[in-house]
Amino acid sequence: MQIARAQQPIAAAAVTLILWILSVAAFLPPLFKYTSQSVLLIIAAGMAIFICLVLHLIFIGMAAKSLGRSPALWVGVSLIFMPLASIIGLILFEWFSEQAKQATT
């Protein structure tokens, strides 16, 4: 039961992480020349970065709480070492939830 409740926040955290990466990519050299030509694009990308980051951290905390882990620890590590820790954390969440599913069957 605990694992099933964690699947939805894990999936949502993965989606928000992908959207965050795409928003940050708008400020990287290949795309920056297009982004910098429009103030609206700069504002939209900046807002998207902030919103995706906040939602991602919320979903990481929800997933950690559902799996019986410390939400503050997972959110803190995810924020400090963003995006690598988030990617590794999501992989670990999935890994442990798959192991727990196999142990119950």
Secondary structure, DSSP 4 states (H G I P E B T S, - for coil): -HHHHHHHHHHHHHHHHHHHHHHHHTTSHHHHHHHTT-HHHHHHHHHHHHHHHHHHHHHHHHHHHHTTS-HHHHHHHHHHTTTHHHHHHHHHHHHHHHHHHHHH-
